[in-house]
Amino acid sequence: YQLVDNEDYNVSDNDPMDFDGHGTHVAGIANGVSNNGEGIAGVCWNCSLMPVRAGFRIQLPSGGGVGSLEVDDVVSAIYYASENGADVISMSFGGGDSVSVRNAVGDAYGDGSILLAAAGNSGSEAKQYPCGYDDVLCVAATDGNDNKASYSTYGDWVSVSAPGSGILSTYF
C-alpha cells in the first residue's frame, strides 16, 4: 500500500480532516440538517457534533483506497471524546480484541458516555470489536427491505440493526 498525499499519519493535531470520507458520511447520517433541499435528514439535526478522527486513508496497489486504523489512535480518540464531554461516542469501525481499546471503552462508559459501534462488514458471525464489548451498543446493518444486509456481521452479541445500505449523506 501507499500513503495518501497530505494525510498526517504521524502528526498528532486537532485537525479532524477526513481523507477517507467515511467519518464525514457517518456524521451526516447523525447530524444532517433537514428541510434545506440537500436530500438528506440526519436523526438529530440539532445535536452538537465533536469530530474526532482516529483513522487514515491508504492507497492500495490495485488503485483503490481504504480507511485504516491503529490501536493507539483509536484509544486516543476515545479518551479525547470522553474527556471532552461526549455524551455519545460513535465508532464506525471494527477489528480484533485489544486490551487498550477495551480499557478506553470501559473508562468512557464509566465517565457516562454511551458507546455505539458497527457490527462489521464480514457477512459472518465473527465478533468484531469494539462492538463486542459489554459496554458498547452493537449495530448491524439492514438492507432496503429491512433484512440483514448481505455484508453485515451478525450474532447474538448484536444489540440492534439499522438501515445501512444506500444511505444518502454528506461527503467531504
Backbone torsions as a table, in degrees:
resi	resn	phi	psi	omega
1	TYR	NA	165.3	177.0
2	GLN	-124.3	151.1	173.4
3	LEU	-77.4	147.8	-179.1
4	VAL	-86.7	135.6	178.5
5	ASP	-54.1	143.0	175.9
6	ASN	74.0	-3.3	174.1
7	GLU	-71.6	144.6	179.2
8	ASP	-105.7	74.0	-174.5
9	TYR	-64.6	-39.4	-172.0
10	ASN	-112.2	12.6	-177.3
11	VAL	-114.1	120.7	174.6
12	SER	-82.9	123.2	-179.5
13	ASP	-150.7	-179.1	178.7
14	ASN	-103.3	24.1	179.8
15	ASP	-98.0	107.7	-178.3
16	PRO	-86.5	19.4	-179.1
17	MET	-48.6	129.9	-172.4
18	ASP	-105.4	93.8	-178.5
19	PHE	-74.0	-20.2	-179.6
20	ASP	-86.2	-33.3	179.6
21	GLY	94.0	-16.2	-177.0
22	HIS	-65.2	-46.6	-179.9
23	GLY	-61.4	-41.2	178.6
24	THR	-64.3	-41.2	178.6
25	HIS	-61.9	-47.1	-179.8
26	VAL	-64.9	-40.9	178.6
27	ALA	-62.2	-37.6	178.2
28	GLY	-65.9	-34.6	176.8
29	ILE	-64.1	-37.7	179.8
30	ALA	-76.3	-44.0	-168.1
31	ASN	-118.8	5.5	-177.9
32	GLY	-54.2	125.6	-177.9
33	VAL	-73.1	135.9	-177.7
34	SER	-95.4	171.7	174.7
35	ASN	57.4	39.2	179.3
36	ASN	-126.3	9.5	177.3
37	GLY	76.2	11.1	-178.0
38	GLU	-91.9	-12.6	174.4
39	GLY	93.2	2.6	176.6
40	ILE	-131.1	161.1	173.7
41	ALA	-147.2	117.7	178.2
42	GLY	-71.3	172.5	-179.3
43	VAL	-84.4	-12.7	-179.2
44	CYS	-151.3	72.7	-170.9
45	TRP	-71.9	-9.5	175.8
46	ASN	-106.6	11.2	179.6
47	CYS	-79.6	152.4	172.2
48	SER	-83.1	142.2	-178.8
49	LEU	-119.6	133.8	175.7
50	MET	-111.3	95.9	-179.5
51	PRO	-70.8	122.1	177.9
52	VAL	-130.7	122.5	-177.3
53	ARG	-105.0	126.9	176.6
54	ALA	-109.3	-20.3	-173.0
55	GLY	-106.1	178.8	177.7
56	PHE	-149.8	168.2	-177.7
57	ARG	-105.7	137.7	172.7
58	ILE	-122.1	152.9	179.5
59	GLN	-98.1	127.0	-179.4
60	LEU	-86.8	154.4	178.6
61	PRO	-57.4	-28.4	179.8
62	SER	-70.8	-9.9	-179.8
63	GLY	105.1	-20.7	178.5
64	GLY	-82.2	168.1	177.6
65	GLY	-120.9	161.1	-179.2
66	VAL	-149.5	148.3	175.1
67	GLY	-77.5	147.3	-179.4
68	SER	-139.5	157.0	-178.5
69	LEU	-136.7	151.9	170.9
70	GLU	-121.7	144.4	-173.7
71	VAL	-55.0	-44.4	-177.2
72	ASP	-62.6	-34.5	178.3
73	ASP	-70.7	-39.3	178.2
74	VAL	-63.3	-46.8	179.8
75	VAL	-60.1	-46.4	179.1
76	SER	-60.2	-41.6	-178.9
77	ALA	-65.7	-41.5	179.6
78	ILE	-64.4	-46.8	178.7
79	TYR	-62.9	-41.4	179.5
80	TYR	-59.2	-49.0	-178.5
81	ALA	-62.0	-46.3	-178.6
82	SER	-64.0	-46.5	-177.9
83	GLU	-68.7	-18.2	179.3
84	ASN	-104.5	19.8	168.9
85	GLY	85.9	20.3	179.0
86	ALA	-64.4	124.2	175.6
87	ASP	-74.6	-37.4	-179.3
88	VAL	-128.6	134.5	174.9
89	ILE	-117.7	115.7	-178.6
90	SER	-100.5	123.8	-177.4
91	MET	-120.7	94.8	-177.0
92	SER	-91.9	61.5	179.0
93	PHE	-157.2	166.7	178.2
94	GLY	-156.4	160.6	179.6
95	GLY	-176.7	-151.7	-178.5
96	GLY	-83.1	169.2	178.8
97	ASP	-68.0	142.0	178.9
98	SER	-143.5	127.0	177.8
99	VAL	-60.0	-41.0	-178.6
100	SER	-63.6	-45.5	179.1
101	VAL	-67.6	-42.1	178.3
102	ARG	-57.9	-42.8	178.8
103	ASN	-65.9	-41.4	178.8
104	ALA	-63.4	-43.5	177.6
105	VAL	-61.2	-45.7	179.6
106	GLY	-61.9	-40.8	178.2
107	ASP	-65.7	-43.8	179.7
108	ALA	-63.5	-41.9	177.2
109	TYR	-61.7	-43.8	178.3
110	GLY	-62.9	-28.2	177.9
111	ASP	-82.8	-2.5	176.0
112	GLY	103.5	2.0	178.2
113	SER	-75.9	144.1	169.8
114	ILE	-92.5	127.4	-176.7
115	LEU	-111.6	129.5	177.5
116	LEU	-121.0	146.3	176.9
117	ALA	-147.6	154.7	177.1
118	ALA	-74.8	140.1	178.3
119	ALA	-65.5	-32.4	-180.0
120	GLY	124.7	174.2	-175.4
121	ASN	-123.6	29.3	-177.2
122	SER	-84.9	-15.3	-176.1
123	GLY	69.0	15.4	-177.3
124	SER	-127.2	-176.3	176.7
125	GLU	-93.8	10.1	-178.9
126	ALA	-67.4	118.3	-176.8
127	LYS	-65.1	131.0	177.5
128	GLN	-107.2	153.2	178.2
129	TYR	-122.8	144.3	18.4
130	PRO	-83.4	-1.6	-176.8
131	CYS	-57.5	-32.9	-175.7
132	GLY	-79.2	-5.1	179.3
133	TYR	-77.5	146.4	-176.9
134	ASP	-60.2	-30.0	-176.0
135	ASP	-85.6	5.7	-175.2
136	VAL	-117.6	133.1	172.1
137	LEU	-80.5	120.0	-173.8
138	CYS	-96.8	128.7	-174.7
139	VAL	-117.9	118.5	174.5
140	ALA	-93.4	167.9	-176.6
141	ALA	-106.1	142.6	172.1
142	THR	-112.3	161.3	178.6
143	ASP	-95.3	-171.6	-177.7
144	GLY	-64.9	-16.1	177.8
145	ASN	-101.4	12.8	-179.5
146	ASP	63.7	27.9	172.5
147	ASN	-102.8	164.4	176.3
148	LYS	-56.6	128.3	176.2
149	ALA	-64.5	141.0	-174.5
150	SER	-55.8	-33.5	-177.4
151	TYR	-86.9	-14.0	-171.5
152	SER	-70.0	134.2	170.9
153	THR	-71.2	147.5	-175.4
154	TYR	-145.9	167.0	176.6
155	GLY	158.2	174.2	-178.2
156	ASP	-71.5	-6.8	177.3
157	TRP	-88.7	-5.4	178.1
158	VAL	-79.6	133.4	-177.0
159	SER	-84.4	-40.1	-173.1
160	VAL	-158.9	158.6	174.3
161	SER	-118.8	151.2	-178.8
162	ALA	-148.1	157.3	177.2
163	PRO	-52.4	133.1	-177.7
164	GLY	-140.4	3.9	-178.5
165	SER	-118.2	132.9	176.2
166	GLY	65.7	31.9	-178.0
167	ILE	-85.3	121.8	176.2
168	LEU	-75.6	142.6	178.5
169	SER	-163.6	-171.8	178.1
170	THR	-78.3	160.8	176.5
171	TYR	-147.0	143.6	-176.1
172	PHE	-67.5	NA	NA
